[in-house]
Amino acid sequence: MKSLLNYFSSVKLAIFLLIIITLASILGTLIPQNRSLDEYVARYGQISNLLYRLQITKLYQSSWFIVLLFLFALNIIVCTLTRLAPKIRKAFRPKVEIEPKEINVLKIKEKFKKNIDLDTSKKELENELRSRHYRLKKVEKENKTFILARKRILGWFGADVVHVGILIILVGGIISGVGGIRKDLTFSEGKVLDISEADFKLRLDKFETEYYPDGNVRDWKSTLTVIEDEKPVLSKIIEVNHPLTYKGFAFYQSSYGWNWTNTSVEIWAKKRKDPSFLRKIELKVGQRVRLDGENIRVSVMHFIPDFVINERNQITSRSLQPNNPAAYIEVWEGDEKIMSGWIFAQFPEFARIHSEKETDLSFELKNFKADQLSIIQAAKDPGVNLIWVGCTFLMIGLAFAFYWPTREIKVILEESQGKTEVTAGGIASKSREALQSEFEKIMTSFRRSR
């Protein structure tokens, strides 16, 4: 049992767990969390399945990360309890009666005689120490008086308050990991979505993307309305780092996308032998449109925003961004299909068209349009208040430990032939120079008193 306590109170174990938790947190920062499997496959390929199995895609809610937090909390509890009892004894049941040699080994010390009796010396020293806010404990024995003067006793417990703060933060993190919610919601304008584990709904009224002059995205803004009992109760424009909060939920502007299932494309039809021939048609996926003046109809069967052929020789989209847009078209002459294949917006010369019948027609994908989607992350952290409380304890503990160090002054007063021999020394856990200065002032003032 003792060996087990020693193991869990080990500083080496605390450092090891802290390193693992830190590395895991860095990994959770680098890898987007709580996204769909399709997004991970598009971004990481085959390794996405491994990330899913290891729960790295939802790291902060994963069982192994919560176990790490629990072990770290257990380590702190055992470490604190094993060191707390001696501190309590030292703070509230200190040893007042000491030997002169215990003072002689101190770096801050002084020894001298006063030409007054013991009782008078004792009163003068007590008044001097109390004037500097020291609390006194004393033991009187025959012709000797032992005085222990201390202040800022809470400084001894600064580290323990820090440990309590860390424990509260860890408990908050575990509660958020077990009961927290982080989910991406995909909205089109006007769409209303139910919020899981909540008694209200959310509606996207408006979504806009702001761009820099060079075409890069500057900001996304979503106008969200909270609907409760079928009535709007709150509206707010949210953007990155400016969420909407309501009933313990926070809604962050996460990203944006397009509704590619309802894409509208613009296709140009040309004839190789007639440079003046040009027909422009606009149609949606699944729609069939006739070319003006021709017995030709064109339909768009599929649209892919980022065309790629994977290692299995399958056509798929590498991402949801329009990096390599392509449309699969079919061309009909009357009731006969004469052409089919892929045409590309950025690389028209790489069109993969299969002709069933010899024709002079060629097709180019010139433009495409799709409704923009706003991606909102819904987050609920039931342990967040505990985390803030823990941070408060942490700051208080650090303040006690570094800016409120305990000071002790030990004094032995011994009467001999009507005079008093004074042996005194001072101890400080930190800021020894400050105690040295204060100690010298106390002793100088005491020495000069009548």
N, C-alpha and C positions, 0 to 999 in steps of 0.2 A: 504493500500500500504506500509506504514511504517513497519507494523508488518511482512509483507511478506519479505521486505528487511532485517529486523532484523533476520528472520528465516534463509534466505539463506546466511547471513554473520556470522552465528553462528559457533563458533569453535567446539561446540559439534557435529554439523552436519558434519563438515569436518572430525573429528575423526571417527565418525560412518561410513561414506562413505569409508574412508581410510581402516578401519578394514575389511569391507565387500569386498572391492576390493582386499585387501591382501589375505584374506581367499580364495576368488575365484581363485586368481592367483596360490595359493598353490595347490588347487584342480586341476587346469589345468596342473600343473607340474606333479602331481602324476598320473593322468589319461592320457594315450597317446591320442594325438589329431589327428583328421582327418584320422582315420583308417576305414576300412570297417566294416559293421555291423557284418559280420561273425566272425571277429577277436574279437569284443567286446562280442559277444555271447559265443565264446569259452573261453574267459577269465573271464567274469563276470556273465554269465548265464542269468537268467530272468531279473536281474537288468539292463541289457544293454538297454532294451527298454525304461526304465525310464531315463537313461542317455541320450539317443537319444532325447527323447521328451523335456527334460530340456536343450537341446543344450550344455550339458557339454562336449560332444565329439568334439565340435568345439567352445569351450568356448570363445575364444578371438574374434570370429566373431559373437557371439550370440547377439541377440537384447538386452537382459537384461543386458549384460556386457557393451555394448556400451552406454545404458541408464545410467548406474552407472558412467561411465567416463564423460558423458555429465553433469550429476548433480554435480559431483565433480568439473568440470571445471566452471560451473555456480556459485558454492559456492566460488571458488577462485576469480572469476571476481568481484562478489558483495563485497566480503571481501576486495579486493584490492582497489576498487573504493571508498568505504566508508572511507577508511583510508588514501587515497592518497591526497585528497584536503588539509587536515590540514598539512600534511608533506610539500606540495608545498608552502603553505603560510609560514610555519616556515623556509623553506630553502631560499625563494626568497623575502619574505616580512616580515622579522623578526621585532620584537619589540625591538628597540634599547634603548629608554628612559625608564628607570626602577627606582624603588625606592630602597634605601639602604637596606631595610628589605628583599627584594628578594635575595640579595646577602648574607645577614647575615644567612639565613637558609641553605645555601650551606655547604657541608662538606669541600670543598676545598675553602679557602677564606683567605684574609689578608687585614689589614688596617694599614696605616702608613701615615706620613707626609714627604714632601720633601721641602727643603728650597729654592725652586726656583718657579718662576711664572708659571701660568697655561699653557701658550703657549709653554714655553720651556719643561715643563713636558710632554705635549701632544706629541711634536715632538720626544722626547727621547723614549717614550713608543711605539709610532707608529714604529719607526725604529727597536726597539727590537722585536716587534711582527712580523713585516715583514721579519726580518732576519730568523725567524723560520717558514716562509711560511704561516703565518696566513693572511687571507683576512679580511679587516676591513670595518666596517660601523660605522659612528659616527653622533651624533647629538649635536650641540652646542646651549646652552641656557644660556644667561646672563653670570654668572660666573661659569657655570658648563659645562662639556663635558662628553657625554656618548659614550663609545666605545664598540662595539661588535666585537670581533675577533674570527674567525672560520676557521677551515680547515677540510679537508676530509668530505665535505658535502655529498658526494655520499654514505657514510656509512649509512645515514638515509634511503636510498632507496635500501639497500641490500636485505631486505625481499621482496620488490616489484619486484626486478629483479628475485629473486628465484621464486616468483609466476608466473612471465611471462614465465620463463623456464618450470615450471610445466605445464602451460597452453599449451605451444608449444608441449611438450611431449604428453599431452593428445590429442591434435588435431592430432598429428602424429599417436597416437594409434587408434583413431577413424577412420582416413583415412585408415590405414592398416587393421582395422577390417572390414570396409565396402568394400574396394576395393582390399584387399590382397588375395593372393592365397597360399594355403598350400595343397599339394596333393602328395600322394605316387605313384610313378611310378615303375612298376615291369618289370624288364628287364631280358631277357636271352641273352647270348652272340650273338652278331650280330644283335640284334633286334633294329629297329629304331622306335621311337615314336614321334608323333606330340605333341608339347607343347601348351596347351590351352592358348589362348590370346597372343600368340607369333608368330613371323614370321620365326621361325626356328625349326629344329628337333634335336633330341638327339639320339645318337647311343651308345650302350654298346659294346666296342671292346673286353674287357677282364674283368673277375671277378675272384678274388682269395680270399680265406680265410686263414689267418695265425693262427696257433694254438700254445698254450703253450705246454710244454712237458707232462703236465697232461691231455691234450685233450681239455681244455677250449679254447674258441675263443680268440685270441689275437688282431686281426685286420681284417677288410674287406677293400679291395682295388678294386676300379672300374676304368677302363680306359674309359673315356667318350669323345665322339667327337661331337662337334656342327656342324650341317649341315645346311647351308643356301644357297638357290637357287641350291639345289642338289649338293653342293660342301662343303667339310670339311673346316672349317675356324679356328677351335680351338680344341686341344686335351689336356686332363689333367688327371692325376691319382688322384682320390679323395679318401679320407678316413675320418674317424670320426674326426670332427672338422677342416677339411681341404676341404672346398667346392669348387665347380666350380662356378664362377659368370660370367654372360653374359647378357647384356642388361636389367639390373634391376632384373634378376632372380638369385637365388642362388640354387645350387643343392648339397644336403647333402647326405652323405652315412648314411642311416637310419638303415637298417637291411639286412637280407638275408633270403632266403627260398629255396624251391625246387619245381620243376615242377612235382607234383605227378601224373598228368594226363598222363605222358609219362614215368612211372616208369618201370624199368627193375628189375625182381626178380630172385633169384636163389632158386630152390626148390630141395630138396633131396627126392627121393622115396625109400622106404625100404619095406622088407617083414618080418613079424614077425617070420615066421617059417624058414627063410633062412637068417641068420645074414650076410652072405657074399654078399647078393644082395644089391646093391646100384647104383642108377641112378641119375646123376646130370643133371638138365636141367636149362637153362636160357631163359627166355621169357619175353615179355612185356605185359602190360595190354591189354586184347583183343586178344592176340595171343594164338594159340593152337599148342602144340608140342607133338610129339610121343616119348614114352620111347623106348630106344634101345632094340631090341629083344623082344618087347612085343606088343600085340595088344591093347595098352593102350595109350590114348592121354589126355593130361592135358592142361587146359586153365585157365588163371587168368582173372576173370571178374571185380574185384575191388581191389583197394589197399587203405588202410587208414593208415596214418602215426601215429595217436594217438588214437587208438581204445577205444571207451567207449560206454556204453548203457545208454542213458539219462533217465530222470524221466518219459518220455513217452514211455519207452521201445523201443526207436529207436536207431539204430546203427549210430553213427556219429563220427567225429574226434574232440577230445577235444581241439586240437591246430594244428598248421601247423608244429610243431616240431616232429621228429621221436621218440617220447617217448615210444609208444607201437605199433609198426608197425604190421599190419595184412593184409593178402591177402585172398580174397574169390576165391576159386578154384572150378572147375568142372572137374570130371574125367569120361572119356568115354571109353567104351569097344566096339569097332566097332561103331555102330550107337546108342548104348544104354548108357544113363548116369547112372553110377553106384554109384557115390559119389559126394557130394558137401558140402561146408561149409568153415568156417574160420580157418586159421592156423596162428600162432603167432611166431614172431622171438624170443622174449624174454621168452615166456612161451609155449614151444612146447607141454607140457603135457595138456594144456588147450584147445587143438584144438577142435573146434565145428564142427565135420564132421558128416553128415547124409548119411548113406549108403543105396542105393536103392537095392543093391545086396551084398550078402556075399562075402568078398574079404580079402586077406591077406595083402593088400597094406596099407602103412601109409605114410604120407607126412609131411615134415618139411620145414618151411620158414627159409632159412639159411642166405640170404643176399638180399640186395636191392640197387638199384642205381637210382638216378634221377638227372637231370640237375639242377645245382644250379641257383638260381635267385638272382639278386641284386635289393634291394629295395631302391630307391632313392627318397628323399623328394624334390619336387620342391616348392620353396617358393619365393613369390614376395611381398615385403612390400613397397607400394608406399609412406608410411609415414615415412620411416626410416631416410631420410635426415632431416626431421623436428625434429625427435626424437634426432638426434645428435646435431642440432642447439639448441634445448631445453636444452640438457645436458650442452652445453657450457654456456648458460645463467644461468643455475642453479649453475655451478661452480663459475662463475663471481659474482653472487649474494651472494653466501656463503662467497667468499673472501672479498667482501665489508662489509658484516654484521659482520664477525668475525675478520678480519685482517685490516680493514680500518675504525675503529669507529670514528665518528665525535667528534671533540673537540671544546668547546666554552669557551672563557674567556670574562667575562663581567666586565667593569671597569667604575667607576664614578670618575671623577677628578673635585674637587671643590676648587676654589681659595679663600683664606682668608688671608688678611694682607700680601700679597706678597708671601705667601706659598701655597703649593698645598696638599690638603688632598686626599689620594688615598684609594678608597674602591674597592676591586677586588675579583672575585670568578671564579671558573672553574667548568665546567660540561662535563662529558664524558659518553656516553652510555655504553661503555665497557673499559677495561684497565684503570681504575681510578688511579691505582698506577703509571702508566706511565704519566698520565696527572699531578698527584700530583708532581712528580719529575720535569717535565717540567715547571709547574707553579712556583715552588719554585725557579728554575734557572732564569726564566724571572723576577720575582719580586726582587730577589737578585741583578741581573744585573742592573735593573732599579733603585733600591734603592742606589746602589753604584755610579751611574752616577752622574756627578757634581752637 
